[in-house]
Amino acid sequence: MSATPSTSKVWFISGCTTGLGLALARRVFAQGGRVVATGRDIAARGTGLAADERMLLLDLDVTDSAQIRATVAAALTRFGSIEVLVNNAGYGYQSSVEEGDDAAIRAQFDVNVFGLFALTRAVLPAMRAQGRGHIVNITSVAGMIGYPGSGYYAASKHAVEGWSDSLAAEVNPLGIRVTCVEPGPFRTDWAGRSLQQTASRIPAYAETAIKRMEAQRRRSGRQAGDPDRAGDAIITIVESENPPRHLLLGKLALDVVPKRLALTHADIAAWRELTLGADFPQ
């Protein structure tokens, strides 16, 4: 009996201790897939995931280059291949732009950006040798839109979006697909336990950064997005013959992102002549 698509793929997922990564690992495993579920102290975090012939649990801090190499090597030793890499590890940091803390900003970029880059680089040789693979980068609506109070988080996700464009151009000819997944608000720990904030003390930001940061905390646990349904959506695109380059998740994402893109197109059209005038005359 030939293997079904779900059982023929090995999924390597970062950030599986909670939230979307954990939900996705459970959904892939439930559908018969093989899963390398990784995260900081994953075995001790009470995730409900259990080691199995189809489930490998590995500790992974994506800011640790040696640990990245070790986990990728262990995954390949165990399963022989990695068909799907889901770069999910990351967290939110909020502050007004003016009051951003340098150490906190750099720490977020180490996880959300540089850790993602390093893990992808470690997996790519195996995918190239296989001649197939799918890299799924979990960014955010903030990868398309910069909200008040979230400038540095948005910057980290915008960085991944732009980098993914270059990655896709390089690896698509090699049989490797790249998708950015842009969720809106989902009922995870993002706005709760894992969210870091530098409180704004400047009254001028009361109606922008301060207001949004306070609202973010209040909505924690009441977001519309369902992590299990998000996991099913990601599985669907991975099994698709023509997966999308971008996948918005949730009604809010579908409401706000097209409007933001329309504003960009309107600016381009309105200033077309000035744009063309910047070249040497023909």
N, C-alpha and C positions, 0 to 999 in steps of 0.2 A: 504494500500500500504506500503510495507516494505521500510525502509530507505536505501538510497544508501550509500556506504562507506563514501563518502565525507560529507554527512549530519549527519552521525551517530557519527562522531568524534568531540571532542572539542580540538582545538589547542591553546596552550599557547605559545606565541612568545615574546621573549625579544628583545629589541633594534628595535622597530618598528617606530621610528621617521624618519628614512631615510634608503636608501640603500636596501640591500637584505631583511631585516626584514619587511620593509614597503611593498616592492613588494610582498613578500610571503603572508602577511596578506591580501592584496587586492585580490590576486589570489585565496586563500582559500575561502574568503568571496564570490567572484564572482561565485565560483563553488558550492555554497550552504552550505559551512561549517560554523561551529560556531567558533568564534575567540575571544581569550582574547589577545588583542594587548596592549603591555606594552612598556614604555619608559619614559625617564625623561621629565616631563612637556609635555606629549604627546598631551593633549587636546589643548595646546596653540602653538603647533609647525607647524600648517598649513600643516598637512599630507594629508588632504583630507579624512581621515577616519572619520566616523560618528557613534555615538552610535546607536545601533539598537538591536532588539530582538536577533539577532545572532552575534552582535559585542559589546564586552565590552572593553572600553578603561580605562586603569588604569596606573597611574603614578608609575614608578618603577625605582629606583636606585639600581642595583644589589649589591652594596657595603653596603646597609642598610638592616641589618638582620630583623629588625622589619617590614620594608616595604615589604620585601619578604614574610614574614609570612602573612601579611595582604592581599597582592594581591592574593596569592594562596587561602586563605580562601574565599575571595570575589569571585574568579572564581568558586570554588566548590559550594558556596552558590547559585550562579547564574545558573550554568549549571549542577551541580551534579557530574561531573567527569572531568578529564583531560586525554585524550587519547594520545595526542601528545605534548611533550615539545620540543620547538626549542630554544636552547641556542645560540642566535645570538648576544647579546649585547657584544660589544668589540670595540677596536680601535687600531690603529697602533702608535707605538713609534719607532723612528729611531735615531741611533747615531752609531758612532764606538764603539766597545766594550770598548776600553780604556777610552773613554770620556763620557760614559753613566752617566746620572745624577741619583743618588740613589733615590731621591724622585719620579722622573718620572718613573723609573723602577718599584718601589713598587706600584705606583698608577695604572700602567698598569696591573700588576699582580692582584691587588685587583679587577679589572673589569673582565679581560679576563680569569682569573683562579679561584680565590677564590669566586667571585660573581657567576660564573657558578656552582662551587661546591655547594654553599649554596642554590641556587635556585633548583638544582636537588634534594638535600636532602629534601627540603620542599615539592616537588611534589611526591617523591617516595612512601610515605605511601599510598596516594590515588591510585597510580598505583598498588601497591601490593594488596590492598583491592579489586580492580577490577579484578586482575589477567590478566591484559593486559596493554599495553602502548608502546610508541615508543619515545625514547629520541634521538633527532637529535642535535648533537654538530657541530656548524659551526666553523671549524678550518681554515685551509688555506694550500696552497701549502707550506707555511713556516712551517707547522706542520711536513713536510717531509724533507725540505731542508732549510739550514741556508744560507741566502744571506748576502753579505757584507752590513753593515749599518743597518741590521735588526736582529741582534743577540738576543736582548731582546724580540722583538716581536716573533721571532721564538721560543725562549725558552718558552714563554707563551703558544704557540700553541702546541709545543712538549709535554708540561705538560698535556694538555687536551687529546692529543692522547694516551699517556700512561695510564692516569687515566681511559679513556674510555675502554681500554682493560680490566682492572680490573672490571669496572662497568658491562661490558657485561658478563663477566664470572659469576658474582654474580646474575644478574637479568634475564638472558636468561631463566634459569629454571623456573622462575616465570611468564613467558609469556610476558616479557618486552624486547623489542628490542633496540639496540643501534647502531646508524650510525654516523660516522664522515664524514662531507662534507668538501672537500678540494677545494675551489675555487682558480683559478688563478686570473688574473687581471679582475675586473668587473667595469662597469661604475657606481660607487657609489661615496660617499664622502670620501671613505677610504684614498685616496691619495690627497684629497683636504682639505676641511674645517676641517675634524676631525683628520687629521694626525698631530702628534706632533714630532718635531725633535729637537735634540741638535746638533747644527752646529759643524762640525769637523774643528779644526784649526791646525791640525797636517799634514804638507805636505806629510808625508809618506803614508797617506791614500788617496791621491788625486785620484788614479786609482782604488780604491776599494770602501770604504764606501762613500767618498765624491761624487764620480761619480754616484754611484747608487742612493744616496739620491736626487741628483739634477735631475736625469732622472725620478725618481718617481714623483716628483712634475710636471715635464713637461708633463707627460702622463696623468695627471688627466683629466678626461672628454673624453678621447679618447681610453679608454680600450676596448678590443674586447668583453668582457663578457656582456651579457644582463641580468639584474636582473630579469626581468619578466620570461625569459626562465629558469633561475635558479630556480625561484619559482615553475614553472611547473615541473621541474625535481625532486624537493624535494617532491612535492605532489605525483608524480609517485612512488617514492620508498616507501613512507608511505602507499600507497594503494597496494603495492606489497605483495604477499604471502610470499616471501623470500627476504626481503630487504637486501641490501649489508651492510657489516660492514664499508666499505669505499666507498665514491662516489667522484671521481674527477669531477670538473666542468670547462669546457673550454679547448680549444685546447692546450694552453700553458701548463696547468696542465698535460695533457696527453703526451705532448712532454718531459717534464722534469722529472716528478716523476719516471716513469719506468727506465729512465737512471740512476737516483740516486740510485734506489734499485738494479740495475744491478751492480753498482760499489761496493755496500755493499756485495753482493753475491760473487763478484770477490775477494774481500779482505778476506772473510771467507775461500774461497777455497784455495787461495794462502798461507795462514798461518795455514792451517788445522793441520799439524803435530805439530807445536808449541803449538797450542791450546790443542791438545790431551796430549801433554807432561806435561801439568800443573797439571795433576792428579797424585795421588800416583800410583806407578807401580802395575800392577795387578799380 
